């Protein structure tokens, strides 16, 4: 996937992402072709393949760019407390709920989780130095999976509990302060 900052390339990447999500509102991801995405975006297949390898790369691009936009809030809130970090991500997911429901419905929510895991590891490294520990990958997998499985469940269950209660519940689970 292209990761440069050429304005024309970046504009094309955004256009492909917008077009793919627009198409996903109409039909499942597995029924969408690169040709469909190119037609919707009015860009060539050659341009697509210069920027991306797969449709999933387009989704990764969208997620990565979206997470970059909230990273400053995450950095600031995490240093205050874990609830602040959870609140920022939850607000991000709620603000982008339609997109995340599309990801869940198309069984590609794991792409978001993979990108989020990268952010969790960065936060862990920032707090603990570059040595996040011998079992850092396991810790990242546990924290990432726990947070987002809980939030995705909450979204699928039509938000049966309020946002603040969910934030408090996740924070308690992450800090082992929950009674079973």
PLY file of the C-alpha trace (Angstrom):
ply
format ascii 1.0
element vertex 180
property float x
property float y
property float z
element edge 179
property int vertex1
property int vertex2
end_header
0.00 0.00 0.00
1.25 3.47 -0.88
2.29 5.43 2.22
3.74 8.58 0.72
2.35 12.10 0.80
2.01 12.99 -2.88
-1.18 15.11 -2.90
-2.57 13.46 -6.04
-1.95 9.95 -4.70
-3.45 10.80 -1.30
-6.52 12.30 -2.98
-6.91 9.12 -5.06
-6.57 6.95 -1.93
-9.32 8.94 -0.22
-11.48 8.66 -3.32
-11.03 4.87 -3.47
-11.86 4.56 0.24
-14.99 6.71 -0.08
-16.09 4.71 -3.12
-15.52 1.34 -1.46
-17.55 2.25 1.62
-20.30 3.68 -0.55
-20.43 0.38 -2.46
-20.40 -1.60 0.81
-23.64 0.15 1.76
-25.21 -1.42 -1.33
-23.66 -4.90 -1.39
-21.29 -7.15 0.56
-17.54 -6.67 0.27
-17.08 -10.11 -1.27
-19.37 -9.06 -4.15
-17.46 -5.83 -4.83
-14.70 -5.96 -7.41
-11.75 -3.67 -7.97
-13.45 -2.77 -11.24
-16.55 -1.64 -9.28
-14.40 0.53 -7.01
-12.59 2.08 -9.98
-15.86 2.82 -11.78
-17.39 4.37 -8.66
-14.32 6.54 -8.08
-13.74 7.40 -11.76
-10.13 6.27 -11.43
-8.21 3.63 -13.35
-7.33 0.12 -12.24
-3.70 1.07 -12.83
-4.04 3.86 -10.26
-5.73 1.44 -7.84
-2.89 -1.07 -8.10
-0.25 1.65 -7.77
-1.78 2.59 -4.42
-3.25 -0.67 -3.09
-2.91 -4.40 -3.53
-6.36 -5.51 -2.33
-9.76 -4.16 -1.31
-8.74 -4.86 2.27
-5.79 -2.48 1.81
-8.30 0.27 1.04
-10.07 -0.47 4.32
-6.74 -0.52 6.19
-5.89 2.85 4.65
-9.20 4.32 5.83
-8.75 2.92 9.34
-5.13 4.06 9.61
-5.98 7.58 8.50
-8.97 7.72 10.85
-6.84 6.57 13.79
-4.18 9.17 12.98
-6.81 11.87 13.38
-7.64 10.78 16.93
-4.09 9.88 18.00
-3.44 13.29 19.59
-6.53 12.93 21.77
-5.47 9.38 22.66
-1.97 10.46 23.68
-3.33 13.24 25.87
-6.14 11.21 27.44
-4.11 8.07 28.16
-1.59 10.05 30.12
-4.48 11.23 32.32
-6.09 7.81 32.81
-7.24 4.67 31.05
-10.89 5.81 31.10
-9.92 8.83 29.02
-8.36 6.63 26.35
-11.37 4.31 26.26
-13.69 7.31 26.05
-11.82 8.73 23.04
-11.94 5.40 21.18
-15.57 4.78 22.09
-16.52 8.26 20.87
-14.56 7.57 17.68
-16.45 4.30 17.15
-19.82 5.89 17.87
-19.09 8.76 15.49
-18.18 6.18 12.84
-20.75 3.56 13.83
-22.08 3.04 10.30
-18.58 2.27 9.04
-17.90 -0.18 11.87
-21.21 -1.94 11.35
-20.20 -2.37 7.70
-16.87 -3.83 8.85
-18.61 -6.19 11.27
-21.27 -7.22 8.74
-18.55 -7.96 6.18
-16.42 -9.86 8.71
-13.45 -7.49 8.35
-13.59 -5.76 11.75
-10.32 -7.59 12.41
-8.65 -5.01 10.15
-9.56 -2.31 12.65
-8.35 -4.45 15.54
-5.00 -5.02 13.80
-4.50 -1.29 13.33
-5.62 -0.57 16.89
-3.12 -3.15 18.19
-0.34 -1.13 16.58
-1.54 1.95 18.49
-1.76 0.03 21.80
1.81 -1.18 21.35
2.95 2.39 20.64
1.22 3.57 23.83
2.81 0.71 25.81
6.24 1.57 24.42
5.72 5.23 25.25
4.83 4.42 28.86
7.37 1.64 29.41
10.13 2.74 27.06
10.93 0.69 24.00
10.99 -2.45 26.11
7.29 -3.15 26.57
8.19 -6.51 28.07
8.93 -10.07 27.09
5.26 -10.84 26.50
4.28 -7.55 24.90
2.59 -9.15 21.90
0.36 -11.19 24.22
-0.46 -8.14 26.32
-1.33 -6.12 23.22
-3.52 -8.94 21.86
-5.34 -9.28 25.18
-5.96 -5.56 25.67
-6.93 -4.95 22.05
-9.22 -7.96 21.87
-10.83 -7.18 25.20
-11.57 -3.55 24.46
-12.91 -4.04 20.98
-14.77 -7.29 21.49
-16.62 -5.53 24.30
-17.31 -2.41 22.24
-18.36 -4.40 19.16
-20.68 -6.50 21.35
-22.12 -3.29 22.77
-22.75 -1.92 19.27
-24.37 -5.18 18.12
-26.59 -5.31 21.23
-28.00 -1.87 20.43
-26.15 -0.16 23.27
-28.08 -1.80 26.11
-25.99 0.10 28.66
-24.96 3.74 28.50
-21.62 5.00 27.19
-20.33 6.04 30.61
-21.23 2.67 32.13
-19.47 0.89 29.26
-16.34 3.03 29.70
-16.33 2.33 33.43
-16.83 -1.41 32.84
-13.96 -1.67 30.33
-11.66 0.37 32.57
-12.45 -1.90 35.51
-11.83 -5.02 33.44
-8.50 -3.69 32.18
-7.34 -2.79 35.66
-8.67 -6.03 37.18
-11.08 -4.17 39.46
-14.21 -6.06 38.42
-16.06 -8.53 40.59
-17.30 -11.63 38.83
0 1
1 2
2 3
3 4
4 5
5 6
6 7
7 8
8 9
9 10
10 11
11 12
12 13
13 14
14 15
15 16
16 17
17 18
18 19
19 20
20 21
21 22
22 23
23 24
24 25
25 26
26 27
27 28
28 29
29 30
30 31
31 32
32 33
33 34
34 35
35 36
36 37
37 38
38 39
39 40
40 41
41 42
42 43
43 44
44 45
45 46
46 47
47 48
48 49
49 50
50 51
51 52
52 53
53 54
54 55
55 56
56 57
57 58
58 59
59 60
60 61
61 62
62 63
63 64
64 65
65 66
66 67
67 68
68 69
69 70
70 71
71 72
72 73
73 74
74 75
75 76
76 77
77 78
78 79
79 80
80 81
81 82
82 83
83 84
84 85
85 86
86 87
87 88
88 89
89 90
90 91
91 92
92 93
93 94
94 95
95 96
96 97
97 98
98 99
99 100
100 101
101 102
102 103
103 104
104 105
105 106
106 107
107 108
108 109
109 110
110 111
111 112
112 113
113 114
114 115
115 116
116 117
117 118
118 119
119 120
120 121
121 122
122 123
123 124
124 125
125 126
126 127
127 128
128 129
129 130
130 131
131 132
132 133
133 134
134 135
135 136
136 137
137 138
138 139
139 140
140 141
141 142
142 143
143 144
144 145
145 146
146 147
147 148
148 149
149 150
150 151
151 152
152 153
153 154
154 155
155 156
156 157
157 158
158 159
159 160
160 161
161 162
162 163
163 164
164 165
165 166
166 167
167 168
168 169
169 170
170 171
171 172
172 173
173 174
174 175
175 176
176 177
177 178
178 179
